Amino acid sequence: MDPTATYNAMWELFTKENYEEAAKHARDLRAWLDNGGLPPPHVTLERCEFVIRYVLATAKLYKE
């Protein structure tokens, strides 16, 4: 798993308002972090976790 590619894909999809696909990447990244993986080198763990929560919450709002 490449956390940088996953994070970047998640954010790109999110900015294009493709929330469902962005959420898939967010869940993959969340699982990576939960299993001891490190966040992408260009973001802190706290920032990465915040963005994941934001993407997942937005996807949930638009799914309903």
N, C-alpha and C positions, 0 to 999 in steps of 0.2 A: 504494500500500500504506500502510495506517495502522498503524504499529507499536504504537501504544497499544491500538487495538481488537484487534489480533492477540494481543498479550501478555495482555490482559484475558480474551479468549475462551479462550486456551490455559489460563490459570490456573483459570478458572471450570469448564471441562470437566475439568481434572485433579482439582479438589476434589470433583467429582461422580463421580469414578472412571471417567470416559469417556476412558481413556488413549489409545486409538487416535486419536480425534478431536483430543485435545490434542496428540498427536505431530504431526499434520498441520500444526497452527498453529505448533508449534515448528520444524518443518522450513522452513516459509514464512518465519518470523522469522529463522532461521539464514541462509537464502539472502539475505534483505534485508540483514543485517549484513555478510555476506561480499561483497556487491556495493557496499559503501560507505554503506549506510543507517545511520541513527542509531537507538539504542535509544529506547524511550519516555522522555519527560522525567522521569518519576517513579522511574526505576531507573537505576543506573549500568550501564555496559557490562559490567563484571565480574559484576554481579548477574544481569543479563539472560542472559549466557552460562552462568552456573551453573544458572539455572532451566531453560534450554533443555536442557542436558545431563541434568539431573535428570528432567525430563519424558520425554525420549527413552529414558533408561535404564530408567525405571519401565515405560514402554509396552513395551519389549522384554521385560522380565521377565514381564509379564502376557500377552504374546502367545504365549510358549512353552508 
